[in-house]
Amino acid sequence: MSEDQFMGNLYQRFPVTIEKGEGSHVWDVDGNEYIDCMGGYGVALVGHKNKRVNDAIREQIDKIITVHSSLYNKTREEFLTLLIGLAPKGLTQVHLNNSGAEAIEAAMKFARKFTGKKGMVAMKGSYHGKSFGALSLTFNPKYRNPFAPLVEKVSFASYGDIESLRSVIDEDTAFVILEPIQGESGIIVAPEGFLQEVRKICDEKGIVLIFDEIQAGLGRTGRLWACDHWNTAPDILCLAKGIAGGVPMGATLVRPDILASMSKGEHSSTFGGNPIACAAGIAALKAITEDGLIENSEKMGKLFREGLEKLKEKHSMIREIRGKGLMIGIEMKFEVKDILMELIKKRVLMLYSGRNILRILPPLVISEDDVTKVLHALDSVLTEEEEKRNVQG
């Protein structure tokens, strides 16, 4: 792969060169067709080559590509109106940026400025990005240690353990940040009642509550917002990945009193809210809410889970199935790299989440037929793996 000579060794790469995509399928340069359960790490939310998104981008290109937020733009205004109309209760303002990490960085600054406090609490197992601020809130020492010292005054509580959270909060805690479903650490779903308890503690102590729904939001879990599963709204919500149908975009949704604490020029983004991303964002939000994608996510997720539970009964190497909607983790009893490579041979692209967890993040347009094919391919690969291990054993 010639890319490797220019891009260094920064990515875990798979031996596939993707040329085009449509819906939940992609094709390589040799014309081989794959079912895409990677979805660009969750970015291809509304499907590849989504007609709404493609038409919106084409139409906007002929008008104008860039309008800085120091000027007004009607496409941006339409996007903001649509997004805020869908936002969790109380989140009526937004900062537009370009990625998940940028959405987190903005949230950190807003919460600290608003509270006047410096302490930050994240969760063990968290992943919020790799820029310095976001990395400071990311738990895995593998990502953190090489770049220390990071932003100071960050504590980590055990995910799902309310007493652990209480033990790390103090008078100087500005915010608590968590993912309603942890992505990178293996699709760890918040235990029942946990989000409500965290909300209660933050209210009692005047702490800003930030939800990172960069991976779990926008219909991925079978609800528009992952926090809807627990009827809990944050003070700040971070979004990115599929929000603009594949065009880079991040958004930090904020309570108006929090954003009002910021002065002009204290935070900005050159590309944030550009008309191309906003046009694509309008199309993506309409696709999610008007084309049955949330319902399909719930339905196909249920189908996946039922099929995977049957595979778990058949294959003892599967330890646990976790997730909601089309955000699914399959924890294995050994490393999954070989399984991913074998799935590629069977024309299925899937993700890992840690060394022993398979992760499924397909476009929300995936069909029942595709789910059946993916389950069949996984069954076949696991059977072959078991046979191989029995021979070796």
VMD Tcl script that draws the C-alpha trace (Angstrom):
set ca {
  {0.00 0.00 0.00}
  {1.76 3.19 -1.19}
  {-0.02 5.33 1.42}
  {2.13 3.74 4.12}
  {5.33 5.37 2.88}
  {3.80 8.82 3.50}
  {1.52 8.37 6.53}
  {3.84 6.79 9.05}
  {2.74 4.06 11.43}
  {-0.18 5.87 13.09}
  {-3.06 3.57 12.11}
  {-3.87 -0.11 12.49}
  {-4.42 -0.83 8.80}
  {-6.38 -3.49 6.95}
  {-5.33 -4.76 3.50}
  {-8.31 -3.29 1.61}
  {-8.33 -0.26 -0.71}
  {-11.87 1.13 -0.76}
  {-13.01 2.81 -3.97}
  {-16.73 3.51 -3.50}
  {-19.73 2.86 -1.29}
  {-23.49 2.79 -1.22}
  {-25.75 2.25 1.77}
  {-24.08 -0.33 4.02}
  {-21.84 -1.69 1.24}
  {-18.40 -0.67 -0.01}
  {-16.32 -1.84 -2.97}
  {-12.55 -2.15 -3.27}
  {-10.45 -1.20 -6.30}
  {-10.80 -4.75 -7.68}
  {-14.60 -4.57 -7.56}
  {-15.03 -6.83 -4.51}
  {-18.14 -5.93 -2.48}
  {-18.12 -5.83 1.34}
  {-20.76 -5.36 4.01}
  {-19.47 -2.41 6.02}
  {-19.77 -2.93 9.78}
  {-16.94 -0.44 10.39}
  {-18.88 2.51 9.04}
  {-15.80 4.74 9.17}
  {-15.69 4.22 12.96}
  {-19.34 5.24 13.15}
  {-19.15 8.18 10.72}
  {-21.17 6.55 7.89}
  {-24.30 6.83 10.02}
  {-26.79 7.60 7.23}
  {-25.11 5.23 4.77}
  {-22.54 5.73 2.03}
  {-23.63 7.84 -0.95}
  {-26.74 8.98 0.90}
  {-28.86 10.79 -1.71}
  {-29.98 13.56 0.65}
  {-26.39 14.30 1.70}
  {-24.89 14.12 -1.79}
  {-27.59 16.37 -3.29}
  {-27.18 18.91 -0.46}
  {-23.39 19.07 -0.92}
  {-23.71 19.49 -4.71}
  {-26.25 22.29 -4.30}
  {-24.15 24.10 -1.68}
  {-20.89 23.86 -3.66}
  {-22.49 25.95 -6.41}
  {-23.33 28.69 -3.87}
  {-20.33 29.03 -1.53}
  {-18.03 26.67 0.37}
  {-16.71 28.76 3.26}
  {-18.31 31.49 5.36}
  {-16.53 32.27 8.63}
  {-18.77 32.60 11.69}
  {-17.96 36.32 11.89}
  {-20.45 36.57 9.00}
  {-23.98 35.18 8.80}
  {-25.10 32.36 6.51}
  {-28.59 30.98 5.86}
  {-27.44 27.35 5.47}
  {-25.81 27.53 8.90}
  {-28.92 29.14 10.36}
  {-31.10 26.33 8.97}
  {-28.78 23.67 10.37}
  {-28.67 25.27 13.82}
  {-32.47 25.58 13.93}
  {-32.87 21.91 13.01}
  {-30.20 20.67 15.44}
  {-31.47 22.67 18.42}
  {-35.02 21.53 17.63}
  {-33.81 17.93 18.19}
  {-31.47 18.58 21.14}
  {-32.06 17.25 24.66}
  {-34.06 19.55 26.93}
  {-32.31 22.76 27.98}
  {-29.55 22.64 25.36}
  {-30.53 25.64 23.25}
  {-27.14 26.90 22.07}
  {-24.23 25.34 20.21}
  {-20.60 25.81 19.21}
  {-19.85 24.31 15.79}
  {-16.42 22.77 15.24}
  {-14.87 20.02 13.11}
  {-14.40 16.79 15.07}
  {-15.14 14.87 18.24}
  {-11.92 15.97 19.93}
  {-12.72 19.61 19.14}
  {-16.24 19.20 20.55}
  {-14.68 17.92 23.80}
  {-12.06 20.69 23.96}
  {-14.83 23.31 23.68}
  {-16.88 21.60 26.40}
  {-13.90 21.58 28.77}
  {-13.33 25.30 28.33}
  {-17.01 26.21 28.63}
  {-17.48 24.19 31.85}
  {-14.36 25.56 33.53}
  {-15.13 29.17 32.58}
  {-18.75 28.89 33.74}
  {-17.97 27.32 37.13}
  {-14.70 29.14 37.79}
  {-13.41 25.76 39.00}
  {-10.51 23.66 37.68}
  {-11.13 20.04 38.70}
  {-12.28 17.55 36.05}
  {-13.71 14.07 36.54}
  {-13.83 11.45 33.78}
  {-14.48 7.70 33.90}
  {-12.16 4.73 33.90}
  {-12.45 3.17 30.45}
  {-13.26 6.56 28.90}
  {-12.19 7.69 25.44}
  {-12.70 11.33 24.46}
  {-10.02 11.95 21.81}
  {-6.30 12.42 21.34}
  {-5.73 16.20 21.38}
  {-4.13 17.32 24.67}
  {-7.31 18.29 26.52}
  {-9.39 15.37 25.26}
  {-6.48 13.01 25.88}
  {-6.28 14.22 29.48}
  {-9.84 12.90 29.95}
  {-9.09 9.60 28.17}
  {-8.30 6.79 30.58}
  {-6.08 4.32 28.72}
  {-2.45 4.81 29.92}
  {-1.25 3.52 26.51}
  {-2.53 6.76 24.95}
  {-1.68 9.06 27.87}
  {1.73 8.11 29.22}
  {3.93 8.97 26.22}
  {2.62 12.56 26.25}
  {2.68 13.43 29.95}
  {2.41 15.90 31.53}
  {-1.15 16.42 30.31}
  {-3.79 18.91 31.53}
  {-3.74 18.84 35.34}
  {-6.50 18.19 37.87}
  {-8.17 15.21 36.17}
  {-9.52 12.36 38.32}
  {-11.03 9.09 37.14}
  {-14.02 7.38 38.75}
  {-15.05 3.76 38.13}
  {-17.73 3.68 35.43}
  {-21.08 2.69 36.87}
  {-19.92 3.08 40.49}
  {-21.60 6.07 42.11}
  {-19.57 5.82 45.35}
  {-16.35 5.90 43.36}
  {-17.60 9.08 41.70}
  {-18.45 10.66 45.06}
  {-14.94 9.87 46.32}
  {-13.18 11.88 43.57}
  {-15.48 14.93 43.56}
  {-14.43 17.93 45.66}
  {-15.11 21.67 46.00}
  {-13.00 22.42 42.93}
  {-14.76 19.98 40.53}
  {-15.92 21.92 37.47}
  {-17.41 19.06 35.50}
  {-18.06 15.35 35.20}
  {-17.80 13.86 31.71}
  {-18.96 10.41 30.60}
  {-20.15 8.39 27.63}
  {-23.65 6.91 28.20}
  {-22.22 3.89 26.37}
  {-18.42 3.64 26.38}
  {-17.15 2.96 22.87}
  {-13.41 2.36 22.73}
  {-13.26 0.31 25.92}
  {-15.62 -2.30 24.51}
  {-19.23 -1.04 24.27}
  {-19.83 -0.77 28.01}
  {-23.45 0.23 28.68}
  {-24.16 2.44 31.71}
  {-25.84 0.39 34.46}
  {-29.50 1.18 35.16}
  {-29.86 4.24 37.37}
  {-26.23 5.38 37.01}
  {-26.83 8.36 34.73}
  {-29.71 9.55 36.91}
  {-27.51 9.33 40.03}
  {-24.68 11.25 38.35}
  {-27.17 13.92 37.27}
  {-28.42 14.21 40.86}
  {-24.90 14.60 42.32}
  {-23.98 17.26 39.73}
  {-27.17 19.20 40.53}
  {-26.51 19.01 44.26}
  {-22.92 20.25 43.98}
  {-23.18 22.77 41.13}
  {-21.09 20.61 38.78}
  {-21.52 20.72 34.99}
  {-22.48 17.34 33.51}
  {-21.07 16.61 30.05}
  {-22.21 13.66 27.95}
  {-19.96 12.52 25.11}
  {-22.33 11.08 22.49}
  {-19.82 11.38 19.65}
  {-20.15 7.64 18.96}
  {-23.46 6.81 20.70}
  {-25.63 9.75 19.58}
  {-27.87 10.53 16.59}
  {-29.85 7.29 16.44}
  {-26.93 4.86 16.78}
  {-28.44 3.13 19.84}
  {-32.05 2.96 18.62}
  {-32.92 6.31 20.27}
  {-32.01 9.74 18.94}
  {-29.77 10.33 21.97}
  {-28.20 7.51 24.00}
  {-29.08 9.39 27.20}
  {-32.77 9.05 26.22}
  {-32.56 5.39 27.30}
  {-32.24 6.71 30.86}
  {-34.38 9.87 30.54}
  {-31.42 12.01 31.56}
  {-30.16 15.21 29.90}
  {-26.69 16.74 30.34}
  {-25.67 20.40 30.62}
  {-23.32 19.98 27.62}
  {-23.56 17.37 24.85}
  {-20.65 16.61 22.50}
  {-21.42 15.33 18.99}
  {-19.45 14.54 15.84}
  {-18.87 11.42 13.67}
  {-22.02 11.03 11.53}
  {-23.59 14.42 12.22}
  {-22.85 15.68 8.68}
  {-23.14 12.43 6.74}
  {-19.36 11.93 6.49}
  {-18.23 15.55 6.09}
  {-16.03 16.57 9.08}
  {-18.10 18.31 11.74}
  {-18.34 18.51 15.51}
  {-20.91 20.24 17.70}
  {-20.92 21.17 21.38}
  {-24.52 21.69 22.53}
  {-24.71 23.88 25.62}
  {-27.09 25.35 28.18}
  {-27.38 29.07 27.33}
  {-26.19 30.29 30.74}
  {-23.00 28.23 30.35}
  {-22.19 29.62 26.90}
  {-23.01 33.15 28.13}
  {-20.01 32.94 30.49}
  {-17.66 32.99 27.49}
  {-16.39 36.30 26.12}
  {-15.92 37.16 22.43}
  {-12.77 35.56 21.04}
  {-12.24 33.11 23.94}
  {-13.11 30.20 21.69}
  {-13.56 30.01 17.92}
  {-13.05 27.78 14.89}
  {-12.02 28.84 11.39}
  {-13.83 26.00 9.64}
  {-16.55 25.44 12.25}
  {-20.05 25.83 10.80}
  {-18.87 26.08 7.19}
  {-21.77 25.92 4.71}
  {-20.68 22.59 3.15}
  {-20.73 20.82 6.53}
  {-23.99 22.57 7.50}
  {-25.71 21.61 4.23}
  {-24.59 18.00 4.71}
  {-25.66 18.24 8.37}
  {-29.20 19.35 7.47}
  {-29.46 16.39 5.07}
  {-28.04 13.91 7.61}
  {-30.36 15.06 10.42}
  {-33.36 14.81 8.10}
  {-32.27 11.33 6.98}
  {-31.95 10.20 10.61}
  {-35.29 11.63 11.74}
  {-37.47 11.33 8.60}
  {-36.24 8.17 6.86}
  {-36.82 5.67 9.67}
  {-33.14 5.27 10.55}
  {-33.64 5.36 14.33}
  {-36.33 2.70 14.09}
  {-34.16 0.61 11.77}
  {-31.25 0.91 14.19}
  {-33.39 -0.48 17.00}
  {-34.85 -3.25 14.83}
  {-31.61 -4.38 13.16}
  {-29.76 -4.07 16.47}
  {-32.28 -6.45 18.05}
  {-31.82 -8.86 15.14}
  {-28.03 -8.69 15.51}
  {-28.20 -9.28 19.27}
  {-30.54 -12.28 18.90}
  {-28.28 -13.82 16.27}
  {-25.13 -13.13 18.29}
  {-26.64 -14.70 21.43}
  {-27.27 -17.87 19.39}
  {-23.65 -17.79 18.22}
  {-22.56 -17.39 21.85}
  {-24.40 -20.62 22.73}
  {-22.66 -22.37 19.84}
  {-19.15 -20.91 20.24}
  {-17.62 -21.01 23.72}
  {-14.95 -18.50 22.65}
  {-17.59 -15.71 22.86}
  {-17.61 -14.31 26.39}
  {-20.27 -11.58 26.24}
  {-22.50 -9.57 23.86}
  {-23.12 -5.91 24.79}
  {-24.69 -2.77 23.39}
  {-27.84 -1.03 22.25}
  {-29.17 -0.56 18.73}
  {-26.38 -0.73 16.16}
  {-23.60 -0.12 18.69}
  {-22.56 -3.66 19.55}
  {-19.54 -5.25 21.21}
  {-18.64 -8.95 21.09}
  {-16.13 -9.80 23.80}
  {-14.03 -12.85 22.93}
  {-11.76 -14.99 25.10}
  {-8.72 -14.20 22.93}
  {-7.37 -11.54 20.54}
  {-9.58 -10.77 17.53}
  {-7.08 -9.68 14.87}
  {-7.19 -13.01 13.01}
  {-10.99 -13.01 13.09}
  {-11.08 -9.52 11.53}
  {-8.71 -10.64 8.77}
  {-10.76 -13.78 8.07}
  {-13.97 -11.73 7.97}
  {-12.37 -9.55 5.27}
  {-11.91 -12.70 3.17}
  {-15.64 -13.30 3.60}
  {-16.34 -9.72 2.50}
  {-17.30 -8.31 5.89}
  {-15.50 -5.30 7.42}
  {-15.66 -5.13 11.22}
  {-13.89 -3.15 13.95}
  {-12.00 -4.05 17.09}
  {-12.37 -2.38 20.48}
  {-9.37 -3.35 22.52}
  {-7.51 -6.53 21.66}
  {-10.27 -9.04 22.36}
  {-13.50 -7.26 21.42}
  {-15.20 -7.11 18.02}
  {-17.15 -3.89 17.46}
  {-20.09 -3.45 15.08}
  {-20.93 0.14 13.97}
  {-22.66 -0.25 10.58}
  {-24.61 2.47 8.78}
  {-28.12 2.72 10.24}
  {-29.53 1.77 6.82}
  {-28.25 -1.82 7.09}
  {-30.82 -4.41 5.97}
  {-32.05 -7.67 7.49}
  {-30.40 -9.55 4.63}
  {-27.03 -7.95 5.45}
  {-27.38 -8.72 9.18}
  {-28.05 -12.37 8.31}
  {-25.00 -12.48 6.02}
  {-22.74 -10.90 8.67}
  {-23.91 -13.41 11.30}
  {-23.34 -16.28 8.87}
  {-19.82 -15.03 8.04}
  {-18.95 -14.65 11.72}
  {-20.30 -18.13 12.48}
  {-18.18 -19.57 9.70}
  {-15.00 -17.75 10.82}
  {-15.46 -18.81 14.46}
  {-16.05 -22.43 13.41}
  {-12.82 -22.40 11.37}
  {-10.96 -20.78 14.28}
  {-12.19 -23.45 16.70}
  {-11.16 -26.22 14.32}
  {-7.71 -24.67 13.94}
  {-7.28 -24.37 17.71}
  {-8.44 -27.94 18.29}
  {-5.83 -29.21 15.80}
  {-3.11 -27.09 17.43}
  {-4.26 -28.07 20.93}
}
mol new
graphics top color blue
foreach p $ca { graphics top sphere $p radius 0.5 }
foreach p [lrange $ca 0 end-1] q [lrange $ca 1 end] { graphics top cylinder $p $q radius 0.2 }
display resetview
